[in-house]
Amino acid sequence: MRSLAVIILAAGKGTRMGGDIPKVCHELDGKPLIAHVLEAIVPLAPQRVILVVGYRAEAVAGAVRAYSELPIEFIRQEEQRGTGHAVSITESLLKGFDGDVLIRYGDTPLIRSETLARLFVAHRKARATGALLTALLDNPTGYGRIVRNASGRVVRIEEEKSATEEEREIREINAGAYCYRARALFSALKNLRPNSANGEYYLTDAVRVLTGRGRSILALPAALPEEVLGVNTPEQLRTVSNVRASLFSGRSDVVNA
């Protein structure tokens, strides 16, 4: 059985949230967003948990220590050069690690332990190089689209800004949870190219690199599409709070976002 390491991305400021509180420290039901993300990975019993911090790193680390007893390792992303760069710097902590890596964003607090376990198990059973969580949304605006070839295999994730009109009609979106074989992931990250508009390296482009090498990437749709909602604005935080109340009270009338 291969070991599991979890990488959580929590370096961003979250400018659209307003104020100077790091985005992952904004509270949802009395706890910071990052605490909900950490709670969901506890049942997976990972051997390593790495948190990538940046903006007000001390505040984020303090929030984590106050709400989680996991043995968390912190690494600072000094420059905000994108999600691909954020994950790539963790390789220095994972030298010699030959297991699987589960990657989560610190601002998606609704993805449940059961869903992550399904993703992890599916990845291993399929013996895939990587697996990513997706969702089918009636309104996919704002999300990266899952592009498949004629045989239904995942080819790449296309961000909305660069998607064609045809690709924007795709309802299957990237949910922001990934499981990769560590060595293949870090090899792919070394071949990412910066985005021409902002110079950032996107983690989503690792899919394009790996499938271009003939590697298989599995896509697993979330059973509850509402789980994938992220927080970038105060309005989205209120929406996530309402959806969380519905999900965890067992109601079935939550709105498909």
N, C-alpha and C positions, 0 to 999 in steps of 0.2 A: 504494500500500500504506500503510494507516494505521499510525502508530507504536503501540508497546505499552509501557505502564507497568505495573509490578507493585507492588501494595500488600500488605504482610504485617502482620498484626495481632499484636503481641507485647507488649501493655501490661499484661496481667494478672499478678497475684501467683501465682495458683494455690493458694489456701488449702488445698484438700483434699490437696495434695501433701505438706503439712507442712514445717516449717522456714522459712527466709527466702530460699531460692534462688528466683529467678524461674522460673515454670513452663517457659518455653522454654529455660532453661539446664540443666535436668535432662538427664542423659546417656543416650543410646541408642547402644549399640555403640561406646562411647568418644568420642562427639561429642555436643554439645548438640542438642536437638530442632531448634532453629532452623537449625543447620547443614545438616541433612537437607532441610529445606524450601527453603533457598537453593540447594542443589546441584541440586534438581529443576528450578529455573527457568533455570539457566545455558544449556541447549540452546535455549531460546526466544529468546535474544539480545534481551532487553528493552532499550529505550532509557533507561528510568528504573526504579529500584528504590527504593521508599520503605518504611521500616520504622517503624511506629507503636509507640513505646515509652512506658512509664509507670513502673510499679513497678521500682525499682532500674535505672533506664535506663542508667546507666554500665556496670553489670555485663552487661546484654544487649548493649550496643554493643561492649564488649570481647570478648565471646564471638563476635560476628559478625565482627569484624575479624580475630580469630585463625584463623577457619576459612573465610573467603570473601574473594575478591579482586574481587568485584563492586563497582561504584561506587555504594555505598548512601547514600541520604539519610535522615536521621533526623528524626522529628518527635515531640514529646512530647504525650501526652494527659494533661493536668494533672489532670483529674477523670475518674474511671471512670464514664462516662455511657453505656456500651453500645457495641456494635460499629458501629451506624449512626453514632453520633457520632464514633467513632474514624476511620472512613473519611471522614467529612465534613470533618475538619480538614485532610486532605491536599489539599483543593481549593486551599488557599493556595500550595502548591508546584506545582500543575498549572494555574495560570492560563494560558489560551491554548492548553492542550493539547487537541487535537481527535482523539485516537486512541482506542484501546481500553485498558481497565483490567482487569487480572487480579487478583483478590483471593484471598489465601490466609490461613488461620489458622496461627499459628506452632506450634500443638500437634498438627498432623496430619501427621506426618513420613513417612507411607508412600505418599502420592500420587506416582506416578512421572511422570517427564518425558513419557513417551509418552502418558499419560492427559491431562496438561495440554495437550499439543500437539493431541490429538484435540478437546478442548474448544474451544481457540482457533480451530482450522480450521473446526469445525462452526459456531461463532458467525459467522464471516466468510462462509462459504458460504451460510448461511441468511439472511444480511443481517438478523439479528435484533437487537433492541435489547440483549438480554442472553442469556446461556446459563449454565446452572448444572449442576454435576456432581451426579448422584444415584446411589443404589445400591439394589438390591432385597435386603432382609434378611429372613431367616426370623423374627428377633426384632428389630423396629424400636424397642423400648422405649428412651426417652431421646432420640430424635432428632426433629427437625422433619419433618413429613410433607408430601409434594408433593401438593397438591390440584389436580385437573384438572376441567374442565367436561365436559359430555356429549360434546363433540366431541374430547376428549382433549387440549385445550390447557391448559397450566399457568395456573392462576389465582392461586395464592398458596402460601406456605409457612406451615403452621400448626404452631406450637410445641406440644409435647406437653401442656404445662400448660393450654393454652387449647383443645386439640382436643376435639371431641365423641367419643363412644364409637365412632361410625361412622368418623370420621377416624383414630382410633387403630388401626383395623384395616388402614389403608393400609400396604403394605410398602415403598413407594418413599420413600426418605428423602433429606433434604438432606445432601450430603457436604461442604459447606463450601469449595467452590472455585467462583468466579464469574468471568465475563467480560462486561463491559458496555461500551457506548459511553460515553465519559467524560462528555460533556455531559448525556446522558439520566440517567446515574446521579446526578450531583451535583444535578440538578434534582429528582429523586425524593427524595433525602435531605433536601432542604429541606422536604418535606411529610410527613416521618415524625412520628408522634405518640408521646409517651412511654408506656411500659407503665404501666398503672394500678397495678400491684403494687409496682414498684421504681423507676419513673421513668426507666428506661433506654430508649434508642433502639435498636431492633433492625435490623441490616442486612437481615435476611430480609424485613422489611416493605417493602423497596424493590420487591420483586416484585409485591406487592399494588397499590402505587401505580402502577407502570408498566402492568400489565395493565388497571388501571382506566382508564387513558388510551388503551387500545386498542393498546398496544405489544406486540410478540410476545416471549415468553421461551421459549427452547429448553431442554429438559431432556435431558441426555446421560447414560445409565446407565454407570457404571464397569464395565469388563470384569471386574475383580477386586474384588468387594465389600469384601474385607479391606483394601484400600487406604485406605478412608475412616475407619478407626478413629482416634479422637483420644485424648489423654492428659489426664485430670483427676485421677487418683489413682495411687498407687504400684502398685496392682494392675493398672490399665490400662496402665501403663508396662511391666510385666512381660509382659502379654498382647501388646502391640505388639512387644516385643522378640522373642517367640516367633514371631509372625506374620511379622515382617521376615525372620527366618532362613529361614522356609519360602518366602516370596515370592522372595527373592533367591538361593535355592539351586535354584530351578526345580522344587521339589516341588509337587504338585497336591493335597496332602491337607490344606491349611489349612482350618480350621473357619470356616464362615460365621457371623460374629458376630451 
